[in-house]
C-alpha cells in the first residue's frame, strides 16, 4: 500500500502547495480574473463529461459565488439547507430563488433536527478535524486501533509512513481534556469530557442532503471554499487546486486563493450590481418560480444583516462590522479562537430565548436527566460567555 508520504512525493505536493501560496499573495484583480478562468474551465469540462453543475449556498462567501457565476453568465442553480442559517441569510436565499433542501432523514423518515444531532452524536466543538479525532477515540474498534494510537501519540502505521511525530496527534492541550478515552491503551491519565463530541452534524444536516440532490440531478458543485480559512480543507485545496476531478469527488472552488479581504471586495462590487438592476431581475425570477410571493420585500443589499456592513480599516483592508463567519446557531467550531463578543454573545443580543435554549436546555444528560447545553461545553474548554 502506498503511504501518505509516498503519495505526496508522487503528486509533487510540496511544489503545488508552494505555487498555490504564491497565488494567494497576488492582488485582487489577478484573483478575480483567475477565479473566472477556473469557473469557465470547470463548466467546459463538466459539459464534456455530460455533467450538470450547481452552487451549494450558505453564508456570504457562497452567496457571492452564486452571483459571481451569474456575472459570468454561468447559469448554475443554487441549493441550500437554508433552515440551518440565520433568518437574515434565509431572506437572501429566498430573494435569490434558491432551492431549499431539508436535512437528512432518520430511520423513521423524519428529518434530523439540530438538538437530536447533539443528543445522539455530540457537540461540534474546536474544529471538524479535532472533533472527528475525539469521536474516534470515544468509539474504539479493532479497525481504528492504529488511528487511535496515532491520535494519542503521533506515531503512525505503514499507511502514515511510520512517522513518530505526525500531525495526527491531538495537541497536548486537548489531549489533557479529551484523551481519557485512550487511557487504558496508552497508560495515560487524561480526562474524559462530560459531553459527547462529534463532527457528524454537518454530514446529516447539510452535506448528505446536498449530496443526495446532486446525485439525483447528475450534478457536481461549485463551493465557496477558501484555503485562507484554514482547517483540514486548506491542504486539500492547495494540493488539488480550484478544480478537482477525482474518482469519487468532483468540485470547483473558484475562490480557493482568495483572502477574506478579496471576498469582501467582490461582495461590494456584486452589491452594486444588485442595487443597479439585479434585485428586480431576481424578484421577477423568484416570483415566476413560486419561491416568493408578490408582497415579499426584497433585501436592499446582498449582505445579510447578521454580518452588519462592510467597512474599511485604516490599513485599507475590509471587514464586516458584526459576524465574520456564520453557520448553524448551535455550531462551535472555532469558538475557542474568537474574540468577544463571539458568536454566542452575538446570538444572545439577537435572540435571547434561542441563546438560552442552546446554552442550557438543548440536551439531556443520560445519567442525571438534567438539561444542559453549550454552557457546559464552553466551561470545559475555557471559553467565557
C-alpha positions as CSV (number, residue, x, y, z in Angstrom):
1,X,0.0,0.0,0.0
2,X,1.3,3.5,-0.9
3,X,1.9,5.6,2.2
4,X,0.8,9.1,2.6
5,X,4.4,10.3,2.3
6,X,4.9,8.4,-0.9
7,X,1.7,9.7,-2.4
8,X,2.7,13.3,-1.5
9,X,6.0,12.8,-3.3
10,X,4.3,11.1,-6.3
11,X,1.9,14.1,-6.9
12,X,4.6,16.7,-6.2
13,X,2.5,18.1,-3.4
14,X,5.2,20.4,-2.0
15,X,5.6,22.3,-5.3
16,X,1.9,22.5,-5.8
17,X,1.3,24.0,-2.4
18,X,4.2,26.4,-2.8
19,X,2.7,27.6,-6.2
20,X,-0.7,27.9,-4.6
21,X,0.7,30.0,-1.7
22,X,2.2,32.4,-4.3
23,X,-1.2,32.9,-5.9
24,X,-2.7,33.6,-2.5
25,X,-0.5,36.7,-2.3
26,X,-1.4,38.1,-5.7
27,X,-3.6,41.3,-5.9
28,X,-7.3,41.2,-6.0
29,X,-7.6,41.9,-9.7
30,X,-5.5,38.9,-10.6
31,X,-7.5,36.6,-8.2
32,X,-10.8,37.8,-9.7
33,X,-9.7,37.0,-13.2
34,X,-8.2,33.7,-12.1
35,X,-11.5,32.7,-10.5
36,X,-13.4,33.5,-13.7
37,X,-10.9,31.3,-15.7
38,X,-11.2,28.4,-13.3
39,X,-15.0,28.6,-13.2
40,X,-15.3,28.6,-17.0
41,X,-12.8,25.7,-17.3
42,X,-14.9,23.7,-14.8
43,X,-18.1,24.3,-16.8
44,X,-16.4,23.3,-20.0
45,X,-15.1,20.1,-18.5
46,X,-18.5,19.3,-17.0
47,X,-20.2,19.8,-20.4
48,X,-17.6,17.5,-22.0
49,X,-18.4,14.8,-19.4
50,X,-22.2,15.2,-19.6
51,X,-22.4,16.6,-16.0
52,X,-24.7,19.3,-14.7
53,X,-23.3,21.8,-12.1
54,X,-24.8,23.8,-9.2
55,X,-23.8,26.1,-6.3
56,X,-24.0,24.9,-2.7
57,X,-25.0,28.1,-0.9
58,X,-24.8,29.0,2.7
59,X,-23.3,32.2,4.1
60,X,-21.8,35.3,2.5
61,X,-18.9,33.6,0.6
62,X,-21.2,31.2,-1.3
63,X,-23.8,33.9,-1.9
64,X,-21.0,35.9,-3.5
65,X,-20.0,32.8,-5.6
66,X,-23.6,32.3,-6.8
67,X,-23.8,35.9,-8.0
68,X,-20.2,35.9,-9.4
69,X,-21.1,33.0,-11.6
70,X,-24.2,34.9,-12.7
71,X,-21.9,37.8,-13.7
72,X,-20.0,35.4,-15.9
73,X,-23.3,34.2,-17.5
74,X,-22.8,30.7,-15.9
75,X,-26.4,29.5,-15.2
76,X,-25.7,27.3,-12.1
77,X,-28.8,26.7,-9.9
78,X,-28.3,27.2,-6.2
79,X,-29.3,24.8,-3.5
80,X,-29.2,25.2,0.3
81,X,-30.3,23.7,3.5
82,X,-31.4,27.2,4.2
83,X,-33.2,26.5,7.5
84,X,-29.8,26.0,9.2
85,X,-28.9,29.6,8.6
86,X,-29.7,32.9,10.3
87,X,-33.0,34.4,9.4
88,X,-31.3,37.3,7.5
89,X,-29.4,34.7,5.4
90,X,-32.6,32.8,4.7
91,X,-34.1,36.0,3.4
92,X,-31.2,36.4,0.9
93,X,-31.7,32.8,-0.2
94,X,-35.3,33.4,-0.9
95,X,-34.6,36.5,-2.9
96,X,-32.1,34.6,-5.0
97,X,-34.6,31.9,-5.7
98,X,-32.5,29.0,-4.3
99,X,-33.9,25.5,-3.9
100,X,-34.3,24.9,-0.2
101,X,-33.5,21.4,1.0
102,X,-34.3,19.6,4.3
103,X,-31.8,17.8,6.5
104,X,-31.1,14.1,6.0
105,X,-33.8,11.7,7.2
106,X,-33.6,9.4,10.3
107,X,-34.6,5.8,10.2
108,X,-38.2,6.8,11.0
109,X,-38.3,9.0,7.9
110,X,-38.3,12.3,9.7
111,X,-35.5,14.8,9.0
112,X,-32.8,15.2,11.7
113,X,-33.2,18.3,13.9
114,X,-30.3,20.2,15.5
115,X,-31.0,19.1,19.1
116,X,-31.3,15.5,18.1
117,X,-27.9,15.6,16.4
118,X,-26.3,17.0,19.5
119,X,-28.0,14.5,21.8
120,X,-27.3,11.5,19.5
121,X,-23.8,12.2,18.3
122,X,-22.3,15.1,20.3
123,X,-21.2,18.7,20.1
124,X,-19.3,20.2,17.2
125,X,-16.5,21.9,19.0
126,X,-12.9,23.1,18.4
127,X,-12.7,22.1,14.7
128,X,-14.0,19.5,12.3
129,X,-10.7,17.7,12.3
130,X,-10.3,17.7,16.1
131,X,-13.9,16.8,16.8
132,X,-13.6,13.8,14.4
133,X,-10.5,12.6,16.2
134,X,-12.1,12.9,19.6
135,X,-15.1,10.9,18.2
136,X,-12.8,8.2,17.1
137,X,-11.2,8.0,20.5
138,X,-14.6,7.7,22.1
139,X,-15.7,4.8,19.9
140,X,-12.8,2.3,19.8
141,X,-12.8,-0.7,17.4
142,X,-10.2,-3.1,16.3
143,X,-10.2,-1.4,12.9
144,X,-9.4,2.1,14.2
145,X,-6.8,1.0,16.8
146,X,-3.8,2.3,14.7
147,X,-5.6,5.6,14.1
148,X,-6.4,6.0,17.8
149,X,-2.8,5.3,18.7
150,X,-1.7,8.0,16.2
151,X,-4.1,10.5,17.7
152,X,-2.8,9.8,21.2
153,X,0.9,9.6,20.4
154,X,1.6,10.9,16.8
155,X,3.1,7.5,15.9
156,X,1.6,6.2,12.6
157,X,1.5,2.8,10.9
158,X,2.5,1.8,7.4
159,X,-0.1,4.0,5.7
160,X,1.1,7.0,7.6
161,X,4.8,6.3,6.7
162,X,5.8,5.1,10.2
163,X,6.1,8.6,11.5
164,X,7.0,9.3,15.1
165,X,5.7,12.9,15.4
166,X,2.9,13.1,12.9
167,X,0.2,15.8,12.9
168,X,-2.3,13.1,13.6
169,X,-1.6,13.7,17.3
170,X,-4.0,15.9,19.2
171,X,-2.3,18.9,20.8
172,X,-1.3,18.3,24.4
173,X,-3.9,20.9,25.5
174,X,-6.8,19.0,24.0
175,X,-5.3,15.6,24.9
176,X,-5.5,16.7,28.6
177,X,-9.2,17.5,28.2
178,X,-10.4,14.8,25.8
179,X,-7.8,12.0,25.6
180,X,-9.1,10.0,28.6
181,X,-10.8,7.5,26.2
182,X,-7.4,6.1,25.4
183,X,-6.0,5.9,29.0
184,X,-6.3,2.2,29.2
185,X,-4.4,1.5,26.0
186,X,-1.8,4.2,26.3
187,X,-1.2,4.3,30.1
188,X,-2.1,7.9,30.3
189,X,-4.2,9.9,32.8
190,X,-6.2,12.3,30.7
191,X,-9.8,13.5,31.3
192,X,-13.0,12.4,29.6
193,X,-15.4,15.3,28.9
194,X,-18.9,15.4,30.5
195,X,-20.4,15.5,27.0
196,X,-20.0,13.8,23.6
197,X,-18.1,15.4,20.8
198,X,-18.7,14.8,17.1
199,X,-18.3,16.3,13.6
200,X,-21.3,14.4,12.2
201,X,-23.7,17.3,12.5
202,X,-22.5,18.8,9.1
203,X,-23.0,15.5,7.4
204,X,-26.5,14.8,8.5
205,X,-27.8,18.4,8.5
206,X,-26.1,19.7,5.3
207,X,-23.7,17.5,3.4
208,X,-25.9,14.4,2.9
209,X,-29.0,16.3,1.6
210,X,-26.8,18.3,-0.8
211,X,-25.0,15.1,-2.0
212,X,-28.3,13.3,-2.4
213,X,-29.7,16.2,-4.5
214,X,-26.5,16.3,-6.6
215,X,-26.7,12.5,-7.4
216,X,-30.4,12.8,-8.3
217,X,-29.6,15.6,-10.7
218,X,-26.3,14.3,-12.1
219,X,-24.7,17.5,-10.8
220,X,-21.4,18.5,-9.3
221,X,-20.9,21.5,-7.0
222,X,-19.3,24.9,-7.1
223,X,-18.2,25.6,-3.5
224,X,-17.3,28.9,-1.8
225,X,-14.2,27.4,-0.1
226,X,-11.0,29.4,0.6
227,X,-7.7,27.9,1.7
228,X,-7.1,31.1,3.8
229,X,-9.9,29.8,6.2
230,X,-7.5,27.0,7.3
231,X,-8.7,23.7,8.6
232,X,-8.4,20.3,7.0
233,X,-9.7,21.5,3.7
234,X,-6.9,24.1,3.2
235,X,-4.3,21.4,2.5
236,X,-6.6,19.7,0.0
237,X,-7.3,22.9,-1.8
238,X,-3.6,23.7,-2.1
239,X,-2.7,20.3,-3.4
240,X,-5.6,19.9,-5.8
241,X,-6.3,23.4,-6.9
242,X,-9.6,25.2,-7.6
243,X,-11.0,22.5,-9.9
244,X,-10.8,18.8,-8.9
245,X,-12.0,15.8,-11.0
246,X,-11.3,12.8,-8.8
247,X,-12.6,9.2,-8.9
248,X,-15.2,9.9,-6.2
249,X,-15.2,13.7,-5.8
250,X,-15.7,16.4,-8.4
251,X,-15.9,20.1,-7.3
252,X,-14.9,23.6,-8.2
253,X,-13.7,26.2,-5.6
254,X,-13.0,29.3,-7.8
255,X,-12.3,31.4,-4.7
256,X,-9.7,28.9,-3.3
257,X,-6.8,31.5,-3.5
258,X,-8.9,34.4,-2.0
259,X,-8.2,36.0,1.3
260,X,-11.1,37.5,3.4
261,X,-10.4,41.0,2.1
262,X,-10.7,39.7,-1.5
263,X,-14.1,38.2,-1.0
264,X,-15.4,41.3,0.7
265,X,-14.2,43.5,-2.2
266,X,-16.0,41.2,-4.6
267,X,-19.1,41.4,-2.5
268,X,-19.1,45.2,-2.6
269,X,-18.9,45.0,-6.4
270,X,-21.7,42.5,-6.7
271,X,-23.8,44.5,-4.3
272,X,-23.6,47.5,-6.6
273,X,-24.9,45.3,-9.4
274,X,-27.7,44.1,-7.1
275,X,-28.7,47.7,-6.4
276,X,-28.4,48.6,-10.1
277,X,-30.8,46.1,-11.5
278,X,-30.2,42.5,-10.3
279,X,-32.6,43.0,-7.4
280,X,-35.5,43.5,-9.8
281,X,-34.4,40.7,-12.1
282,X,-34.2,38.2,-9.3
283,X,-37.5,39.3,-7.9
284,X,-39.2,38.5,-11.2
285,X,-37.4,35.1,-11.4
286,X,-38.3,34.1,-7.8
287,X,-42.0,35.1,-8.3
288,X,-42.2,33.2,-11.5
289,X,-40.6,30.1,-9.8
290,X,-43.0,30.4,-6.9
291,X,-40.2,30.9,-4.4
292,X,-41.6,34.2,-3.2
293,X,-45.0,36.0,-3.4
294,X,-45.7,39.4,-4.8
295,X,-45.6,41.0,-1.4
296,X,-42.2,39.7,-0.5
297,X,-39.8,42.6,0.4
298,X,-36.6,42.1,-1.5
299,X,-33.4,43.0,0.5
300,X,-31.7,46.2,-0.4
301,X,-28.3,44.5,-0.1
302,X,-26.9,41.0,-0.7
303,X,-25.0,41.3,2.6
304,X,-27.2,39.6,5.2
305,X,-28.0,41.7,8.3
306,X,-26.1,39.2,10.6
307,X,-22.8,40.4,9.0
308,X,-23.6,44.1,9.6
309,X,-21.9,46.3,6.9
310,X,-18.6,46.1,5.1
311,X,-16.2,48.8,6.2
312,X,-12.6,49.7,5.6
313,X,-9.8,49.7,8.2
314,X,-7.1,52.4,8.4
315,X,-4.8,50.0,6.5
316,X,-7.3,49.6,3.7
317,X,-8.5,46.1,4.4
318,X,-12.2,45.3,4.6
319,X,-14.2,43.8,7.4
320,X,-17.8,43.1,8.4
321,X,-19.0,45.1,11.4
322,X,-20.8,42.2,13.0
323,X,-20.4,38.5,12.3
324,X,-17.2,37.5,10.5
325,X,-18.3,33.9,9.9
326,X,-21.7,32.3,10.2
327,X,-23.2,28.8,10.3
328,X,-25.6,26.9,12.4
329,X,-26.6,28.7,15.6
330,X,-25.5,25.6,17.5
331,X,-22.1,25.2,15.9
332,X,-19.0,25.6,18.0
333,X,-16.2,25.0,15.5
334,X,-13.5,27.7,16.1
335,X,-15.3,29.3,19.1
336,X,-12.2,28.9,21.2
337,X,-10.3,31.3,18.8
338,X,-12.9,34.0,18.6
339,X,-12.6,37.3,20.5
340,X,-15.5,38.6,22.4
341,X,-18.2,39.3,21.5
342,X,-18.1,35.8,20.0
343,X,-20.9,34.1,18.1
344,X,-22.8,33.1,21.2
345,X,-22.6,36.6,22.6
346,X,-24.0,37.9,19.4
347,X,-26.7,35.3,19.4
348,X,-27.7,36.5,22.9
349,X,-28.0,40.0,21.6
350,X,-30.1,38.9,18.6
351,X,-32.3,36.3,20.2
352,X,-32.0,35.8,24.0
353,X,-34.6,33.0,24.0
354,X,-32.7,31.0,21.4
355,X,-29.4,31.7,23.2
356,X,-30.9,30.4,26.5
357,X,-32.1,27.2,24.8
358,X,-28.8,26.3,23.1
359,X,-26.7,27.3,26.2
360,X,-28.7,25.5,28.9
361,X,-31.6,23.3,27.6
362,X,-30.9,21.7,24.2
363,X,-29.7,18.3,25.6
364,X,-30.5,15.9,28.4
365,X,-27.8,14.3,30.5
366,X,-28.2,10.5,30.0
367,X,-27.1,9.8,33.6
368,X,-28.7,12.6,35.7
369,X,-31.5,13.5,33.4
370,X,-30.6,17.2,33.8
371,X,-30.9,19.6,30.9
372,X,-27.7,21.2,29.6
373,X,-26.2,22.8,26.5
374,X,-23.3,24.8,25.2
375,X,-22.6,26.4,28.6
376,X,-21.2,23.0,29.8
377,X,-19.0,22.7,26.8
378,X,-17.7,26.3,26.9
379,X,-17.0,26.0,30.6
380,X,-15.0,22.8,29.9
381,X,-12.8,24.3,27.2
382,X,-12.4,27.7,28.9
383,X,-14.5,30.0,26.8
384,X,-16.3,32.7,28.6
385,X,-19.9,33.7,27.8
